[in-house]
Amino acid sequence: MDTAEIPLLAMLRGRLNYLTQRQQVIAENVANADTPGFAPRELTPFQFQAQMQTAQAAGPQAMAATEPGHMAPPHAGTEAAKPIITRDSETRLDGNSVVLEEEMMKMGEARMDYDAAITFYQKALSLIRLAARAPGHS
């Protein structure tokens, strides 16, 4: 069995992809902190329900990339993560509304969420390895 077929692991991979994209968007905001007229962006929130519906729609007979050369199936991405323009708490005279302190707080939050998701993923893999061992082996 491929780990892509396990719904919990697929869900955690989706969460990790979302958090990676969120960190990239926040980094772009920080990089453009001095760009006149720049408005910070944020991703739409990760929706557990949307991920579950995507996984259920794929069904057990869904396409899967079983070899490295295969194209990714259409449900493999994180379609729910769309960048949207947001305004931070203040806008400067040049029209830039990036507040570095707020962006750093978002980055710290994204990092903690990423670390938690990685820990859950590793624990799930450990449980699968434990279940796959022959009886009597430690």
C-alpha angles and dihedrals in degrees: 000000000000117000088233088071093060108093096209092054092044089052092049091048089053090051091049091050090050092050091048090053091047092053089050092051092048090049089052089051091052092046090054096046090117098040110114113241095010116148117200120244131217133186121249107259119274106259117208092196093053091051091050092050090050091050092047092047089054089057128190093293094052121137115269133189099237097168129046091244095055121106115248115259116251093252094053097093132072099256092170093065108087122162113238129186113249134178120230120216097283141028122209125222091261089060095252111136101183112127108196094205091056092046091051090051090051090049091051091049092049090049093052091048090049092050091050092049091049090051092051090048092050092047091050091051090049090053091050091050090049091051092048095055120104114254114271096025119112 
